[in-house]
Amino acid sequence: MEIIQSPQAYSEVYKKSIEDPEAFWADVASDFQWRKKWDKVFEWDFHKADVKWFLGGKLNITENCLDRHLPHKAKQTAILWESNDPHEPSRHITYQELYDNVCRVGNMLKNQGVKKGDRVCIYMPMIPEVAYAILGCARIGAVHSVVFAGFSAGSLIDRINDSGCKVVLTTDGSYRGDKKIDLKIIVDEALVKCPTVEKTIVCRRTMNPVSMKAGRDLWWHDEIKKVSSDCPAEEMDSEDLLFILYTSGSTGKPKGMVHTCGGYMVYTNYTFRTVFQYQEDQVFWCTADVGWVTGHSYILYGPLSAGATTVIFEGVPSYPDMGRFWHVAEKHRVNIFYTAPTAIRSLEKAPLSFVNNYDLQTVKILGTVGEPINEEAWHWYHEHIGRGLCPIVDTWWQTETGGIMISPIANVTKLKPTFATLPLPGVQPAVMDENGNELTGHGVEGRLTLKFPWPAMARTIYGDHQRFKDTYFSTFPGKYFTGDGCKRDEDGFYRITGRVDDIIIVSGHNMGTAEIESAIDEHSAVCETAVVGFPHDIKGQGVYAYVICYDMPHEEEKLRKEIRDLVSKIIGPIAKPDKIQFVSGLPKTRSGKIMRRILRKVAEGETSNLGDTSTLVDPAVVDEIRNGAL
Ligand code: WT7
């Protein structure tokens, strides 16, 4: 499959991909190593929320990420690892070493009785072993469920239990900036409530003392010594599960999005090579954490299946100072740099000397993901990091889509700041109005849906296909609803305007307001809560909580702190409310629905134009809320 390299080629390939998707995707998929070729390219029915790709195909994704590169790339660096501590030597892991380590982890898991289809929870920081763990699962056909190591015990419990994980892979601790976090203690706390977990394997990182439960807990360094680096890859069906990854829903518990082997492999590889125009021997750095889908698709599977050198960075952008990203980019001669708007906004506030101290000439292509990028951040990134020379690919996609959907193709698509621009080949967006009519033509604004399947789309929500159907396929029958609003301008370019549901995006992380509300409600003084997002300079959106207490609190600050600590404990520090306003009531309609529109406006600082409040049970509560706005 030839990679698109000109606007003309884009138009031609896009057209072909829509007119004959079967031929298009068969062509893309023929670039891989299949144990057995597929019988049928796809089968779909959005009314039933059923999608299958490369039916009958047999493969193992790790053979495509590792084995097939060995004849010519054994000595090439696969993973370039950079520690949190700038003084700790970085590590260069070759494709041969990665292969050996992945196989060892595969065997280590097999020794603990892990078989094809078993779920393994991975709760680890950004060290090379997390890559061995993920790929080690894929090697033997175990389903990995990576839980971001910034989540609390409560979040870990929900995720482990929902998918019935048998084994947990973790570390003694982790480093993040100047903080040290005792991960194993969090795991110990969680496992008291996780009956399906039989074993944990603990990798050393921080060397802090940990307690090991006899019969359950094993040391990675002991177990890994017992196994060989010969681990034949399990033969997987295209539609066998590769992984589960949890994402927040607008209501209820997090959704375990299920991704399968064949389509995910084909799509992440194709989009990686197309969007970033990856060239042999380049160094690619995606700054996401492997705990998010971005890390799965564009730190590991996409780059490794393309034989790239991928950077794994353990630290944070602000440690030891605000120049760390640029230091690392210079040090490792990074060519393609992919990060989140929230990171750009925070770095843009620092003195320019933090950028200018470093030579970023090797950087050729920039990318962003996770939320809409604002004009100011776009220009700063373009001018100061890209020296006015590098294209910025603003990539729109979701945990559910598995890979990039709407994005410029570097050096091919015309750039338009704050626009994700055009759909990639095979992607068929449709903009809908609130009444379910498709808005055709240019210059329209509405809800973003997708009317045709693509290979990496999530197949279901683990254990709850009905919820999958209800969440994504019922709002606009026959279409996949993204939950995002968008504009399609005069050029046919897309601009994503943000969520239209009760999900807020804080620092690029997707959070359900319902989840935060229920965490706050656990406080014994709290009677009811409503959470909305508000514009935040750095995080994009911040969390604003309106809280009703049984008795009006005497010591508001103390209670605020308790609520923040509680949310941090139940969900994780990223979900902590930035603002907590104590109120005596919430604006509710007669049917009891909270009018979040009003709460959002107040949180945004709007106090006059609150729209129609006549349908509220008690319109007076609006004045109180407005007067007490933070
Ligand atoms: C939501 C998905 C995709 C991996 C990281 C987030 C928002 C994502 C963009 C973008 C505007 C974006 C959307 C989407 N989003 N990328 N380039 N421009 N918005 O994955 O946690 O599943 O969140 O992030 O609202 O629906 P996620």
Residues whose N, C-alpha, C, O or C-beta is under 5 A from the ligand:
A	BS01	WT7	T247 T294 T368 V369 G370 E371 P372 D394 T395 W396 W397 Q398 T399 E400 T482 D484 I496 G498 R499 G508 H509 N510
